[in-house]
Amino acid sequence: MKKETKSELVVTETDTRLEKIAKYGDLFDATPIDKNDFLIPKLLLMQSVSTAVQEERARAGEIRESIDNKKIAEKEGSVEIIPFGVFKTWITLSKQGSEFISQEPLTVANCTKPREEVVNGVEVLNFETLNYYCIIPSEIAAGMFMPYVVSFRSTSYMAGKTLETHRAKLQEFGLPLPFKTFNLGTSPRKNDKGNYYVFTISESRNSTNEELEAVKHWFKLIQSGKAKVDDSDLAPITVVSSSDSVGADDEY
């Protein structure tokens, strides 16, 4: 029996897709898509306190997508990404229970915000956060891809600084960050409060022209300001006093 080559398989898959479009293409919804309704999912690092882990829909140490809880990387595994944009924010949590309180852009005006302070009588912790838009090359190769956001703060902040260091080095030689791909991984840690996981980053390879074209498409959309980030993992709460015990999702 003749064995199908990889190129023959690709042709077969392409033909099947084209046949489906020819047969069922009239199922397209004619209603225009409002880019303001589009949400960019986050890549979340699962911790033992994460809601998905508590509900046994994930394992600590995995990387999951925020909208559908799709597994992106196994526990202590990694996924290749192409980062192409960065923005900084402050994440504020209550000091007593680590509940999420607020998020705001990090600007020149507030860049000296202290790590700890008292707001409306409540002790809070402010976390400087590095956020990157990124695309997963394997999804580009599969023919269906979209951007994600990965956030580095607290114990994972060092991974963000590593990525910033690579960005600075590439800039020195006149190259944008997406010219390289990186491995986003997870690694276990332990302290006096227990076990947890942190993000890790390592350089992988040069991006292909096809990958850069994919990045360029989404970069333009994001630059237009029409796409919004899914912040459902940051559930705002109303803090009345430091004794409040309102729960909130967190991936810290």
C-alpha positions in Angstrom: 0.0 0.0 0.0 1.3 3.4 -1.0 2.0 5.6 2.0 0.7 9.2 1.8 3.3 11.9 1.9 3.0 14.9 4.1 2.4 17.1 1.0 -0.4 14.9 -0.2 -2.0 15.0 3.2 -1.9 18.9 3.1 -3.5 18.9 -0.4 -6.2 16.5 0.8 -7.0 18.6 3.9 -7.1 21.8 1.8 -9.4 20.2 -0.8 -11.8 19.0 1.9 -11.9 22.5 3.4 -12.6 24.1 0.0 -15.3 21.5 -0.7 -17.0 22.4 2.6 -16.8 26.1 1.8 -18.3 25.5 -1.7 -21.1 23.4 -0.3 -21.9 25.3 2.9 -20.5 28.8 2.4 -24.0 30.3 2.4 -24.1 29.6 6.1 -22.0 32.7 6.7 -23.8 35.3 8.9 -24.1 38.5 6.9 -24.2 40.6 10.1 -20.9 42.6 10.3 -18.6 41.8 13.2 -18.1 44.7 15.5 -14.4 44.7 16.5 -15.4 46.3 19.8 -17.2 43.1 20.8 -14.0 41.0 20.2 -12.1 39.8 23.2 -8.5 38.8 23.3 -8.1 35.8 25.7 -5.3 35.6 28.2 -2.9 32.8 28.8 -3.3 32.0 32.5 -0.9 30.1 34.7 -2.9 27.7 36.8 -2.2 27.7 40.6 -3.7 25.5 43.3 -6.0 28.4 44.2 -7.2 28.9 40.6 -10.9 28.4 40.2 -10.4 25.9 37.3 -8.1 23.9 39.5 -10.5 24.0 42.5 -13.3 22.8 40.2 -11.0 20.0 38.8 -11.1 21.5 35.2 -7.4 22.1 35.2 -4.1 21.1 37.0 -1.8 23.5 38.8 1.2 24.2 36.5 -0.8 24.1 33.3 -1.3 27.1 31.0 -4.9 27.6 30.1 -6.8 30.0 27.8 -9.1 32.3 29.7 -12.3 32.2 27.6 -12.7 28.4 26.9 -10.3 27.0 29.5 -8.5 25.3 26.6 -5.2 23.7 27.7 -2.3 25.5 26.0 0.6 23.8 27.8 0.9 20.8 30.1 1.9 21.0 33.7 5.6 22.2 33.8 5.5 22.1 30.0 5.9 25.0 27.5 4.4 26.6 24.4 6.1 28.5 21.7 4.9 32.1 21.3 5.6 35.2 19.2 5.3 38.3 21.4 4.5 41.5 19.4 3.4 44.2 21.8 3.8 45.2 25.4 1.9 47.4 27.9 2.3 47.9 31.6 -0.3 48.0 34.3 -0.7 48.1 38.1 -2.7 45.3 39.7 -3.9 46.0 43.2 -4.8 43.3 45.7 -5.9 43.3 49.3 -3.0 42.5 51.5 -5.0 40.4 53.9 -6.8 38.1 51.4 -5.2 38.7 48.1 -8.5 39.6 46.6 -8.4 41.7 43.3 -9.3 45.3 43.9 -8.3 47.3 40.7 -6.3 47.5 37.6 -4.9 50.7 35.9 -2.3 51.6 33.3 1.2 52.2 34.6 2.1 55.8 33.5 4.7 58.4 34.2 2.4 59.9 36.7 1.9 56.8 38.9 5.2 54.8 38.2 6.5 55.5 41.7 3.5 53.8 43.4 4.6 52.0 46.5 4.4 48.2 46.8 2.3 48.5 50.0 -0.1 51.3 50.9 -3.4 51.9 52.7 -6.4 52.8 50.4 -9.7 53.8 52.1 -8.5 52.2 55.3 -7.6 48.9 53.6 -4.0 47.6 53.3 -3.2 46.8 49.7 -0.4 45.4 47.6 0.5 47.0 44.2 2.0 44.7 41.6 3.8 46.1 38.5 2.7 44.0 35.6 4.2 43.4 32.2 1.6 42.4 29.6 2.4 41.0 26.1 0.3 40.3 23.1 1.4 37.1 21.4 0.5 34.5 18.8 1.2 30.8 18.9 3.1 29.6 15.8 1.5 26.1 15.9 -1.9 27.7 15.5 -0.6 29.7 12.5 0.6 26.5 10.9 -2.9 24.9 11.6 -4.5 27.8 9.6 -6.6 29.3 12.5 -5.0 31.6 14.9 -5.7 34.6 17.1 -3.7 36.7 19.6 -3.5 36.1 23.3 -2.2 38.2 26.2 0.2 36.9 28.8 0.8 38.9 32.0 3.9 38.7 34.2 3.7 40.0 37.8 4.6 39.0 41.3 6.7 35.8 41.3 6.5 35.6 37.5 7.7 39.2 37.0 11.3 38.0 36.3 10.1 36.1 33.2 8.7 39.4 31.9 12.0 41.2 32.6 13.7 38.5 30.7 11.5 39.1 27.7 12.0 42.9 28.1 15.8 42.2 28.0 15.4 40.4 24.7 13.3 43.2 23.3 16.0 45.7 24.3 18.7 43.6 22.7 16.7 43.3 19.4 16.0 47.0 19.4 19.7 47.7 19.6 20.1 45.9 16.3 17.1 47.5 14.7 14.8 44.5 15.0 11.3 44.3 16.4 10.5 41.7 19.1 8.3 39.4 16.9 11.4 38.6 14.8 12.1 35.9 17.4 9.9 33.2 18.9 10.1 32.3 22.6 9.2 29.3 24.8 6.7 30.2 27.5 6.9 27.6 30.2 6.0 26.9 33.8 8.2 25.9 36.7 7.4 24.9 40.3 8.5 26.9 43.3 8.1 26.6 47.1 8.1 29.0 50.0 6.9 29.1 53.6 3.3 29.5 52.3 3.3 26.4 50.1 3.8 25.3 46.5 3.2 27.5 43.5 4.2 27.9 39.8 5.9 30.7 37.9 6.2 31.5 34.2 9.5 31.0 32.5 10.8 32.5 29.2 13.6 31.3 26.9 14.5 32.3 23.3 13.7 29.8 20.6 14.3 30.7 17.0 13.8 33.2 14.2 10.2 33.8 13.1 9.3 32.9 9.5 7.9 35.3 7.0 4.5 33.6 7.2 4.5 34.1 11.0 5.4 37.7 10.7 2.6 38.3 8.2 0.2 36.8 10.8 1.5 39.0 13.5 1.3 42.1 11.2 -2.5 41.5 10.7 -3.3 41.4 14.4 -0.8 44.1 15.3 -2.7 46.6 13.1 -6.0 45.6 14.7 -4.7 46.0 18.2 -3.0 49.3 17.4 -6.4 50.6 16.2 -7.7 50.2 19.8 -10.7 48.2 18.7 -9.9 44.9 20.3 -10.2 44.4 24.1 -8.5 42.0 26.5 -10.5 39.4 28.4 -10.1 40.5 32.0 -12.6 38.0 33.4 -9.8 36.6 35.6 -9.7 39.9 37.4 -13.0 40.0 39.2 -13.4 43.5 40.8 -14.7 43.5 44.4 -16.0 46.2 46.6 -13.9 46.4 49.8 -15.6 48.0 52.8 -13.1 47.1 55.4 -10.0 45.0 55.9 -12.1 42.2 57.4 -14.0 41.6 54.1 -13.7 38.1 52.9 -15.2 38.4 49.4 -13.7 35.8 47.1 -12.3 36.5 43.6 -10.7 34.5 40.8 -6.9 34.9 40.7 -4.0 33.4 38.9 -1.3 35.1 41.0 
